[in-house]
């Protein structure tokens, strides 16, 4: 049997294993073990810079790999590496074990109580990114079971700070470097070669508490900068009486704010309406400052039009904006918004406009504009990924643009590849986050074929 025939036979055996009950049961077990860990970034502890949860999830991910016979390295509970073999790495699959907060509104199960139902696995992180990690690991397990010996190295890299700034990747680069080819199953299929830029500034203003009439006592909304807030609570006072208000919205990823209902902007709209009936509220300095913010980011404005930063590019689409965090504690108003910038955005102009508008209403603002990420759709690596996708799904492979910054945003040549299939809704970052078990199995097949195709290309190039 020649080389091509051997590769085809291995591929057939790998696919047969992945299509069987053993692989399916193993996959579900791995996903559930990881989803059951509340790996939300929290206060740092000695040896655990992102808190207990992410460190525990990383340890469990490495444990799953070790149970299947793979060698692992834990870089100080910050990021881990799983090695298929000891060859020089040619391909890295970049995953993460941290998640956004559980949030509210779940109906099938609690966020960190994984449950399989109707062919789907529910729980925070099932789609982002613990399920995709399990699919990648299952692909390596399938290759290992068939005794595949590769002339190049393949690694799975597991981080713990993707959701809050990717400090883990900076730490990794102090100890190691990425392979020439990198993909992250941190988004959707077929393959994302264009990612918008990102601007997520902090803004702040010191505002003393009022002492007379109807006044604002406190306000709090939002739990994470990259999530459209689903709840906002506010306390007003009139004399000795307190009035408690709460708005309920719908969580969504901040890169697609139109898919959610923003509870912060809804609260500010409600306060504006209350002031129309209660003119005394208009005398409160904190209320007036909130109304200044509302004028810049009103309810239903997802494109930054009122703020003056709206932009569009034919490849990456519209600029998006989500007013995602806001608080007032009786002395200081603090907040953040999350904006995603198309390819053609002038980042200096964008940041300058924001500073000018916020300065005009007495708010300080700080933050860095991160540029967009783009990889040529014609690169040989991208063509390899698309071929594997088309072969394993029978669907058309094409390059996509995304508003969401994936884990490879700052890695040269890196692309996002899976695991959400076209037409699926996983509720990523929202209530009832889930993933189809069959999609993870199919993803494992795609990943294994990518590895075998790379071997074929290396043999004949």
Buried (B, 14 or more C-beta within 10 A) or exposed (E): EEEEEEBEEBBEBBBEBBBEEEBBEBBBEBBBBBBBBBBBBEEEEEEBBBBBBBBBBBBBBBEBBEEBEBEBBBBEBBBBBBBBBEEEBBBBBBBBBBBBBBBEBBEBBEBBBBBBEEEBBBBBBBBBBBBBBBBBBBBBBBBBBBEBEBEBBBBBBBBBBBBBEBBBBEBBEEEBEBBBBBBBBBBBBBBBBBBBBBBBBBBBBEBEBBEEBBBBBBBBBBBBBBBBBBBBBBBBBBEEEEEEBEBEBBBBBBBBBBBBBBBBBBBBBBBBEBBEEBEBBBBBBBBBBBBBBBBBBBBEBBBBBBBEBBBEBEBBBBBBBBBBBBBBEBEEBBBBBBBBBBBEBEBEEBBEBBBEBBEEBBBEBEBEBBBBBEBEBEBEBBBBBBBBBBBBBEEEBBBBBBBBBBBBBBBEBBBBBBBBBEEBEBBBBBBBBBBBBEBBBBBBBBBBBBBBBBBBEEEEE
